[in-house]
Amino acid sequence: MRTGTMDINAEGHLEIGGCDTIRLAKEYGTPLYILDEEAVVQNSREYLQSLQRLPRSQVVYAGKAFLTLGMCRIVDKLGLGLDVVSGGELYTALQAEFPAERIYFHGNNKSLFELESAIQAGVGRIVVDNRYELELLSQLAIKHHTQVSVLLRVTPGVEAHTHTYIQTGQEDSKFGVGLANDAALAMLKCIKALPNIDLKGVHCHIGSQIFDISCFKIAIDLMFDFIVQAAHHGIVVDELDLGGGLGIRYTEADDPVSITKFGHLLTETVLTACQQRSLTVPKIIIEPGRSLVGEAGTTIYEVGAIKDIPGIRKYASVDGGMGDNPRVALYQAQYHAIVANKPNETADFVYTIAGKCCESGDMLIHDGKLPFLEPGDILAILSTGAYNYSMASNYNLIPRLAVVTVYKGESELLVERESYADLVRLQKIPDRLCKKSVY
């Protein structure tokens, strides 16, 4: 299994973006996140091309998957919008000089400070999640003498076939306003009645890591029924944001739908739905995150201790773990690995890849087939571009990893590796604890 621009070079090493991963390990150290920039570009263009039949469309990158200053620049140069879900993500985008008018601000509990920051920055759309937020937003818009463009997040009642933790479109969700009992319609009426709030459209998102894309057809039909219902009450919905959620390949057993097939399904379903309901096609917005960067990311580790428990299991420990990839512990996620310095050797051995954290659950791969492993081997775990760096922690006070981008034979740092000094930089010792006798 290979992803993006992966290849095996003349030295018999795994290569990504024209860069030898063994040389990357020596230059930048391990563990190390590697971003295949060309794969991101290709995925983005595939999304854009797949929606060309729509009169108006916008591809918006869901930054929570992976966001740095450099990633913001990549997204900007590709002409995409940017979805942010916190003040920190908004700040990062603005520091990278990302055009504010192409920023979509999400979140189920945006603070007063975050909303005010978004208004002052002039973000393109604020996705309203609940009535409390809407009232805050109206007050702030009046205070700043401005109009705020919003989308209403709706939960359409569609349960995507994915992990429970990443389902978001069902009625029982912390996100958005449900269609049941006309709750969403009542919110639209409230939005239209409030001063300084400009309703642009509606938003839905049914989940993440979805392979069965038929659920998107159901969601689209439900959303257009809702748009028709709103029209009967004199409310015009000009934009429909369908969120993201397309699954990617983590292991050889995964069989995700291509970006092109997904885009064509959305296009055909939207056009048919509008024709059946005699509607003008609204602007269609989609928000891919994982499917843009997931397979473009690889994490390389150095193998250390190897422990063989006869008749039970063989463990190979690496110099990273749940601090840089918590998804295995959190979602029971599965991954595929390649031994970067032995990519052509036959995978005849079964290993469980253990992390170095002081936690029994710190595993990266359970019982995976690999070539014979030795200390010093470089292990590449694939498809770590989404929700790895962005969810990384300093558990056990382990510094977070460096991130490099590789593109046509060149590598550059996106994020420097943290130092031990960084771990304590914000910590303080209270004055009273500096005294000889305290307790």
DAQUIQUI-V376630 format. One line per field, one symbol per residue. phi: phi as a letter, one per 30 degrees, with the letter a starting at -180 (. if undefined). psi: psi as a letter, one per 30 degrees, with the letter a starting at -180 (. if undefined). burial: I if it has 16 or more other C-alpha atoms within 10 Angstrom, else O. Layout:
phi->???
psi->???
burial->???
This chain:
phi->.bbhceacdddicdbbhicddddddddcibdbdbcdddddddddddddddcdddebabccdddddabbeddeddddddiddbccbaddddeeddddideedccccckcbddedddddddddiddbccdcadedddeddddddechbccdbccdccdiccddadedcdbcdedbdcicdddhidddddddddddddiccdclbbbaclbhccdddddddddddddddddddddciccccbbccibjddbccbdddbdddedddddddddddddddddchcddddccbbdbeddceddcbccbcdcdbbcceibaccbcbdblddcbdddddchdcbcbbddcbdcdddcbcbcdcdcddadddbcbchcdbdecbejdccccdhcdcicedcdbceihcedddbbccahicbbdcbdddcddddcecdbceedddddbbc
psi->kllbgklkaffglkkkhgkkfeeeeeeflllkkkkjeeeeeeeeeeeeefgffkeklkkjkjffejkleeeeeeeeffgllkklgleeeeeeeeeghkjefgkkjlkfhkleeeeeeeeefhlekkjkfleeeeeeeeeeeeeghlkkklkkkkjfgkjkiakefgkffleikfkaklfkggeeeeeeeeeffkkgkjjealklkfalhkejgffeeeeeeeeeeeeeeeefggjkjfkjjgabfklljelffkilkleeeeeeeeeeeeeeeeefghkkklkkklikdefefeffkkkklkkckkjjjkfdljkjklgabfefiffeeeghkklklkjfghffkkiflkkkjklglikfgikekkhkkllkklkfljkjklhgfkhdefgllhkghkklllkkkkjhfkkkkeklklleeeegeglljkefffleke.
burial->OIIIIIIIOOOOIIIIIIIIIIOIIOOIIIIIIIIIIIIIIOIIIIIIOIIOOIOOIIIIIIIIIIIIIIIIOIIIOOIIIIIIIIIOIIIIIIOIOIIIOIIIIIIIIIOOOIIIOIIOIIIIIIIIIIOOIIOOIIOIIOOOOIIIIIIIIIIIIIIIIIOOOIIIIIIOOOIIIIIOOOOIIOIIOOIOOOOIIIIIIIIIIIIIIIIOIOIIIOIIIIIIOIIIOIOOOOIIIIIIIIIIIIIIIIIOOOOIIIIIOIIIIIIOIIIOIIOOOOOOIIIIIIIIIIIIIIIIIIIIIIIIOIOOOOOOOIIIIIIIIIIIIIIIOOOOOOIIIIIIIIIOOOOOOIIIIIIIIOOOOIIIIIOIIIIOIOOOIIIIIIIIIIIIIIIIIOOOOIIIIIIIIIIOOOIOOIIOIOOOOOOOOOOOOOOOOOOOOOO
